[in-house]
Amino acid sequence: MARTFTRPKIALIGAGQIGGNLAFMAAQKQLGDIVLFDIPQNESVAQGKALDICQSSWVYGYDAKIKGSANYDDVAGADVVIVTAGLPRKPGMSRDDLLDTNVKIMKDVASNLKKHTPDAFVIVISNPLDAMVYTMAKVSGIKPSHVVGMAGVLDSSRFNHFVAEKLGVSIEDVQSFVLGGHGDDMVPVVDYCSVGGVPLAQLMAKADIDAIVERTRKGGGEIVALLKTGSAYYAPAASAIAMAEAYIHDKKRVLPCAAMCTGQYGLKDLYVGVPALIGKGGVEKVIEVKLSDADKKALDVSASHVKELVDEANKRLAL
Ligand code: TXD
């Protein structure tokens, strides 16, 4: 019996700034066929972006079916779903300020994914991230290994860029990860940051490291203030694509993601940023690392903020 091969199907829920870039990046990497989905009043934008990306295919040499839609029938059966549905921040807003509006949107999306893509690997990007990924898992009922939040890859990538820029080294040789919530109390774990295998603390003064930690924590707000009309989209899209690729190609990557903790780091039944092993089984393992007392305390503070956000989301879901 000849084997039949089909390309993976990737559904992008939200065809805005990040959604459009997700579609273009996924096409260029030939990750699969793509459905760019948005609400009916924005369906033509989704269709226009999909058509524009199709018309780039000859230049880049990618083969993929790319469709814009506002009909969940086109999303049905997707292998990977990446969710950016929701409002972005404007200057002066915190990620938490988005909770009221975005939890309603996430409930709508999650209800549809429960029906149309119950077996998909779902990557949530919408803010406030830690509450949105929790809402997705709770409402969709999709198993926790297949519901994950994108934040740590972005935050670690920001940290790594600042380190590479300060030291004048290749970004390829900087490794680090960020734990905790996607907020101003996130925890870049400096003890585990290395440059070409050399611990960062041997290469950079503490004051400079502290400045990079602070700039990373405020990295999203820095871009919101510069753009004035929304938040970052290139690096968030690239970060989510790395996670999707790890799943589609069973790469067993170890990436910082908002994953369900079931006791790791002393955290139970909470989505929080941790090192996660991602392969064809989704989040196949949450990796626990030894933390200094200071970093453990900082993680506990960040996790308590996540818990507060989740409590607020639950109040709204109960309405
Ligand atoms: O690291 C991270 N996780 C963050 C996440 C990094 C940057 C941005 N972060 C958040 O992603 C941001 O605060 C927003 O909550 C989301 C999406 O940001 P984006 O910049 O892409 O916002 P846009 O351009 O406004 O796009 C959102 C799209 C828009 O086209 C809406 O029409 C659509 O979402 N939308 C919906 N799509 C489907 N279903 C529903 N219900 C819906 N409601 C709005």
Residues whose N, C-alpha, C, O or C-beta is under 5 A from the ligand:
A	BS01	TXD	I13 G14 A15 G16 Q17 I18 G19 F37 D38 I39 N42 T84 A85 G86 L87 P88 R89 I105 D108 I125 S126 N127 L129 M150 A151 L154 G230 S231 A232 P236
